[in-house]
Amino acid sequence: MARFALWSRRRFLNAAAVSVPAAVALSACQGFSRPKAGSDAAALQERIAGTVVVKGDETYETWREAMIWQRAKANRRPDMIVQVESAGDVQEAVRFAAANGMKVTTRCGGHSMAACFLRDTGMLIDVSRLDGIAVDKAAKTAVVGPGVFCRGLAERLAEDGLAFPGAHCGTVPISGFLLGGGVGMNTNAWSSGMSVFAVNAVDIVTADGRLLRASAQDNADLFWAARGGGPGLFGVVVKFHLQCFDAPKVIWGATYVFAFDALDEVTRVMDEVVPRLDKDVETLVAIAAAPDVPFGEPPEKRQRIYLDVNAFVASEAEGRRKLTPLLDQPLIARAIERIENRAGNFDRYYSDNEASFPQGHWMGDAVWVDDPQAAMAVLKAHMPECPAPRATPVLLYMGTNPLPDAACSRIARFYLAYYMEWDEPAEEAASRAYCLKVFNALKPVARGSYINEMDQEGRPQDIHECYSPQAWKRLAALRGQWDPKGVFHGFYGES
Ligand SMILES: Cc1cc2nc3c(=O)[nH]c(=O)nc-3n(C[C@H](O)[C@H](O)[C@H](O)COP(=O)(O)OP(=O)(O)OC[C@H]3O[C@@H](n4cnc5c(N)ncnc54)[C@H](O)[C@@H]3O)c2cc1C
């Protein structure tokens, strides 16, 4: 059986990301949606190689919808969408916005579950076409555009025997993923638990239209903000300077499927055994419906527990040795299906996960937890009421690395996400209400939320919990300093 004929979080998410290329395809439309001659927008269009689309234009709604990767299209409309072709275009667009009193947001892949980049006023800058990759093999570094997809990056780096902790889903671009922290592959070993700590510098256009390099040496406070500030960042990143790593010779792994009644024991093993594994072993648990059991059956009948483990190692022998403490657990004997001794690489990893899957309407939320057993008990209690036909909690061990000093300042031993997918727009309200109820119930056991995957629309008042109190305060102070006129929109729910 193919590995992910079973299930994977990544396959689920990848499939939903099918619409990402739609925005790229739209660039082919350039030229038939030009702003009216003589208008301010036409003046901007003349100065940039990219495309300016204004609310009211014939093609505006197509462009707007294409900015959002999924089928649920948030009902917000910026005044202008500017798809840029270069850093220079970004500078022009930001200067234009500032001069015309327009607030700016940025999108790249449009994967934000709440489409947090979409506001009812101002300018949306689309950076998805900035997708260059330059690798320095000897230095083990790469300079990449925000629009580079994680799979494309992995493929290019593999040619030089290198790797980067990209997203688990290959169709996510590195842009928003890294700026919000990045729960990436093998981050416990490579990058202090979050992928953004493998970013050495960013090139960023600031509110006054300057293009600056921000690193530990240059504009260090801007660099601090870019490493985790996510949707609250006051600038547009046009290049990421990445630290790369020697590619593992093999990704050695296994997947075990359990009946729902094993959930408590699987969670206990995650809590007590998995933290004892080496840092380059990544373990996640997902709960997903068995394909042959109809929606409406109770969780005990319908849900299966998937335990997926991967070691990023130099040899098969090393992989076997590193998985042994987990595979020796009596729990493993209870598996009803299994794939063992899986020798993979990044190509296979992403390919396995990119099997087709019906694209739908979806949302999710994610929190950090130190006590997965308590958190899972909360989820379990709510599962029978879940209105979404496809709903998948995912628990991933993150490690206990102290985070370097940066805006990305909240993490716990475990990442716990819950993804919900439905078919008809009318089903959305019930899923949203349920998701909100579950995550409010999780608050007593959560240690904050993950900015890239939390429900910013449903819980805007909790966005500050994605950051330590000190980091939240410093982000606000830096915003005042770097964007005194408020050219950039703040976090969702702020101005
Ligand atoms: C299918 C799928 C799989 C995912 N897999 C993972 C995963 O494995 N790990 C993980 O951590 N997360 C994952 N996520 C969440 C993902 O990290 C976020 O949705 C992230 O925002 C996606 O990046 P994006 O470029 O599409 O961001 P967008 O949705 O385009 O933008 C989100 C926000 O990021 C900011 N932003 C984006 N680009 C720039 C820029 N160049 N300059 C300034 N600000 C910018 C903007 O403020 C914007 O509001 C996944 C999401 C989906 C839908």
The ligand as an ORCA input file, in Angstrom:
! r2SCAN-3c Opt
* xyz 0 1
  C      -2.310     23.569      2.178
  C      -1.635     24.191      3.352
  C      -0.540     23.564      3.945
  C       0.139     24.172      5.003
  N       1.201     23.538      5.567
  C       1.875     24.152      6.574
  C       3.007     23.552      7.190
  O       3.421     22.451      6.875
  N       3.626     24.256      8.175
  C       3.225     25.503      8.580
  O       3.845     26.100      9.449
  N       2.145     26.067      8.024
  C       1.474     25.442      7.042
  N       0.384     26.046      6.493
  C       0.026     27.405      6.927
  C       0.887     28.412      6.161
  O       2.155     28.512      6.761
  C       0.256     29.804      6.163
  O      -1.019     29.746      5.581
  C       1.131     30.798      5.413
  O       0.624     32.087      5.617
  C       1.192     30.459      3.956
  O       2.046     31.314      3.245
  P       1.465     32.197      2.067
  O       2.634     32.777      1.392
  O       0.474     31.451      1.269
  O       0.752     33.321      2.918
  P      -0.473     34.241      2.453
  O      -1.724     33.573      2.850
  O      -0.311     34.663      1.056
  O      -0.231     35.492      3.391
  C      -0.428     35.378      4.790
  C       0.140     36.613      5.446
  O       1.561     36.566      5.397
  C       2.091     37.867      5.161
  N       2.976     37.792      4.003
  C       3.040     36.825      3.063
  N       4.050     37.064      2.231
  C       4.617     38.224      2.630
  C       5.730     38.975      2.186
  N       6.471     38.580      1.153
  N       6.052     40.120      2.841
  C       5.331     40.517      3.906
  N       4.282     39.834      4.391
  C       3.927     38.700      3.764
  C       0.964     38.791      4.918
  O       0.768     39.576      6.068
  C      -0.239     37.907      4.747
  O      -1.354     38.480      5.355
  C      -0.317     25.426      5.476
  C      -1.451     26.032      4.914
  C      -2.114     25.414      3.879
  C      -3.332     26.047      3.321
*
